[in-house]
Amino acid sequence: MSIVESLKRLVDPVQARKEEAERKAAREQPVREAEGPPAFRCRVCGHLGRDAMFCSECLAATMQPIRK
């Protein structure tokens, strides 16, 4: 905690509580991956995924773009 935050608590405790609640809500917000169809297919096992390089099934650099 910085000195500025301590001073804000002393001067305006109501506003400091509101700001802390906003920061806590932002920290607890789940991080979601980008939605959308998989753009890559493993050339060995056929696994579909969004990682451009490594297949999570084969654990190898075997991904290639899906042609549309």
Secondary structure, DSSP 8 states (H G I E B T S, - for coil): --HHHHHHHHH-HHHHHHHHHHHHHHHHS------S---EEETTT--EES-SS--TTT-SS-EEE---
